[in-house]
Amino acid sequence: MQWDDYDAALFDLDGVLTPTAEVHMRAWDRMFNEFLAEHSSGRAVAPYTSDDYFAHVDGKPRFDGVRTFLASRGIELPEGSTDDAPDAETVGGLGNRKNAVFAAILEDEGVEPYPASVRLLDHLAARGTAVAVVSSSRNAPMVLEASGLADRFEVVVDGEVAAREGLEGKPSPATYLHAARLLGVTAARSVVLEDALSGVASGRAGDFGLVVGVDRGAGRDALLGGGADVVVAELDELIA
């Protein structure tokens, strides 16, 4: 990895810097399967599985994930709003129900960053490479604080920033391009680091200099096919 060719590294958070993707997976599983059990009313509806996470939810803004999964099961709910109570049977309500489950798990168990990811952050800090976090999650500041990484990033483009700025979520490149602008760098001189198919697609759509796929379960071939230039198992593989 020739870091001299790049001015910035733009990191997804969950599954790239912290193992919170696993917490998200558990939260989605619990929320959707409880909802399906209540909603099916005797109809045969396939349960939510980890395959659904990678196919419909991974890397997307929370409410987009709700819409996509429900569509996969032929279920229609009112849109509601992003302020709906977690017990509301709306897209907004289910999204907020999942968020409540996620927050409860994170509070109970905490989170430690991947050691290999911290090693890469240390390497980039030593050489003066600019860094940013680009996450679809509105929980990114909470996760960064809980993992002890908050002071490493002056630029964090998360779900709240995307909503405020009117930025389309991944697989659109909009949030990554916004982070590059805030850092004062070009896409061509920036590296995107992602574990989600929607994320590597956004890096490719934005014509970034390099798109790194981190295989936490999506699969090497799927990440390469989705737009990654290279795929690693751990981020310290990118240290020369």
N, C-alpha and C positions, 0 to 999 in steps of 0.2 A: 504494500500500500504506500503510494507516494503522496504523502500529505502536503508536500510542497506544491502540488498541483491545485490545491483547494484552500479557500479562505475560511470556510465555515462548515460545521457539521450540524445538521438539523435532525434531532432525535424524536421519534415517537417515544412515548413514556411506558405505557403498560405493555409488558412483554419484551421491551427493549432495554430500558434502564432498571425497571423493577418487575418482580414477578406478580404484579397485580393483575395481569391478564388472567391468571388462575383464579383470583378472587372475583373478577368480573364474570368468568365462566361459571363459577359456582352460583353467583348471584342471579345471572340470567337463567340458569337451570332451575333454581328454586322458584323464582318468580313465574316463569312460563309454565312449568309443570303444575304448580299450584293453580294457576289461572286456567289451564286446560282441564284440570280435574273438576273445577267449579263450572266451567263453561260448556263442557261437552254434552251434559244432560243426556247421557246414555248413548250419544253418537260415537262412532269409532273415529277418534282423532289420534293420529300418531303422536307420541310424546316428543318433547324437545330433547335433543341429544347434542353431544359435542360436535357432531357433523353440522348441525344447524348453526352452531356458533360460528364456525369458519365460513359457512356458505352465506349466512344472512346477517350476521351481527358484527363480526370482528372488524374493528377499525372504523366503523361508521358512527356518526352521531347517534346518541342513545335513541331518540325518537324515530330516526330512520330505521334503526335495527328492529324496533317494535313493529313498524309498518311492514318491513320486508318479511319478517318471520310470520306475522299474521296472514299475509298474502299467500305464503307458502302452504298454509293450512286452510285457505279459503275462508278465513274469518274476517268479517268486517266489523269495525267498531267506530263510533263517533271519534272525530279527531280530538275534541276537547281542546285544552290549552296546556302549555308547559307549566302552568301553575296549578293544575288539577291535583286534588288530594290523592295519595297513593291507593286509596280504596276505590277510586272512580274507575268504572269500566270504560275507559277511553284510552286512546293512544297516549295522551299526556299522563293519565293516571298510571298506566302500566309502566311507562318510562320512569316515573317518580317512585313507583313501588320497587322497581329494580334498584334504583339509586339508594333507597332506604336500606335494602338488604345489603348492598355493597358497603355502605357506611358502617353498618352494624358489624359486619365481618372484619372490616379494617380496624375498627376500634377495639374489637376483642383480641385480634391476633397481631396487629401491627404489620410492618413490612420492612424488609431489608433489601437494598439494591443488589443487583447481580454483581459479585466481586469483579468479574471480568469487565463489566461495563464501567465500573469505577476506575479500573486500571486504564481504560481508554480515555476517560475524562481527565485523569491525572496527566496522561501523555499529551493530550491536546492542550491542556492548560499550560504545561511547561513550554510548549512550542508556540503559544499565542494564537491558536486557532479559535475563532469565535464559535460559540455554541448556542443553540436554542432548543427548547422543547416545543413540539407541535403535536398536540393531542386532541382527539375528538371529545375526550371526556371533560365534563364540567368539574370533575373532581381532581383535576391535575394539581392545583395548588395544595390541596389537602394531602395528596399522595407524596408530592415533593417534600413537604414539611415532615410527614411521618417517616420518610426514608432518609432524611438528613441531606437531601440534595438541593434544597431550595436556594441556598446561597451560591450555587454554581451557575445559575441561569438568570441573566438579566432580562432575557426575552422568553416569554412563555405565551404561546398562542394556543388557547384551549377552547372548549366549547362555548364558554362565556364570551370570550373575545370574538369568536366567529359569529355568534348571534349579534353582538353589539355592532360589529363592523359589516354585517351582511355578507359574510363569506360563506360560500358553499362548502359543505363538508367533503371529506374524502369519499370517493376517489377523485374529486376535483382537486387540482393543484393549488387552489386559492389560499388555503391556510399556510402551506409551505412557502408559497411566493410572498405572502405577507410577512412571514418570519424573516425571510431573506432581506426584504426591504427594510425592516426594522433594524437588522444588523448592518445594513449598508453594503451588502454583498450582492453579487449576481447569482442567478440560478446556475449558470455554467461553471461557476467556481465554488459550488456548494455540494455537499454530500447529504443525501437523505438516507436515514437508517430506520428501517421498518420491519415489523414482523407480520403485518397483515396484508392480505392480497389487495384490499382497497388502498392501503398505504403505498405499496410499491407502484400501484397503478397511478397514484397521484404524483409520485416522484417522476415517473416516466412521462406523464402528460405535461409536467412542468418543464421538461427539457433540462433537468438538473444534471450536473456534471457526472455524478455517479449515484446510483441507487443500490444500496446494500440491503439485502434481505436477511433477516435474522430468523432462522428456522426454529420456532418454538412449538411447532405442530402443524403449521400450514403445509409443510413439505417443500423440499428443495425445488423439485420440478415445477410445482405450482407457483412458487415465488419467482423463479426464472421466467416462466411463461407469462406471469402477470406484469413483468416489467423490471425485475431486479437485474442488475448487471452481474453481481456476484452474490453468493449466499454463504453465510457463516453460521456456525453453531453458537459461538461466543464472540463478543466484540473485541476481546484482546487479540484475536487473530488479525486484526487490522493494525497492530502495532509492529512497525518494521523491526 
